[in-house]
Amino acid sequence: MNMAKRKGRFVICVNSGTYRVSLEPRKVYRVVPDPEAEAKSLLRVIDDSGEDYLFPARLFVPIEVPAKAQPVFALEASTAR
């Protein structure tokens, strides 16, 4: 899954795997660019604590944020990290 070129990248968790405490299926997560991690099939995502962690990319599917929702997601991005 090459997601390095996406802007405002978000993914939806489709499987929490062994990360049941950290990830919630059907929840949207912001991706933090990390080309080295992505080369190893990992994604760096921001969890509910506001911290970013590495998880296997296979646990997520990239999503497109609908135009009407983009202002909300942009606001969230400005307060993250």
N, C-alpha and C positions, 0 to 999 in steps of 0.2 A: 504494500500500500504506500505509494509515493504521494505524500501530502505536503511536501516541502514547498510547493509553489502556491498553495492556497493562501488567500488573505482572510483575516478575520475568521480563522479556522475554528470550527466547532465539530465535535463528534458526539454521537449518542452511544452509550454503553449498551451492548447487546448481550453481554455475558460478564458477570463479575468474577468468574473463575474462582481462584483461591483468595481473592481480594474482597470478600463479602462485606467486611467492615468498612472498606475504603470506597468501594464502587457500588452504585445502585443501577441495576438494569433499567432501561428506558429513560435515564437521566442524561441531560445534555451537559457536556464538559467543554471548557475552553482549552485549546491546544497551545502550548508554549513552543515556539520554534526551537528545535534541537536536532540539527542535521546528523550529528554523530549518533544520537540515539535512534533516529529514524532509519539510519543505515543498518541498524541491528534489529529492525522490526519492533522498536519500542516507541511509545509516544509519551511525551511529558504533558500531563494534564493538571489543571488546577482543581483541587477537591474542595469540599465544603469548608475546610479550615482556611482556605485562601492560599495554601501552600501548593507547590507543584511537585509531582512525583512521577516516576517512570512506571509505565505499565505496558504489557504486551499489546501491540497494535491490533492483534486479532480480536481483542475484547471490544473494539469500537468500530463504528461505521461513520464515515464523514457525512455531514449534513450541510445543506444550504439553508441559511437563515432567510425566511420570507422577508420581502421588502418592508412590510408593515412592522415587523419585529426588529429590524436592524437598529433603530434608535435605542431600543432597550438594551440590546447586546452591546452597542457602542458605549453606552453609559457604563455598563458593567466592566468593559475593557479599560475604561479610563480610571476605574477605582481598583483594578486588579494589579497586583505586584507593586 
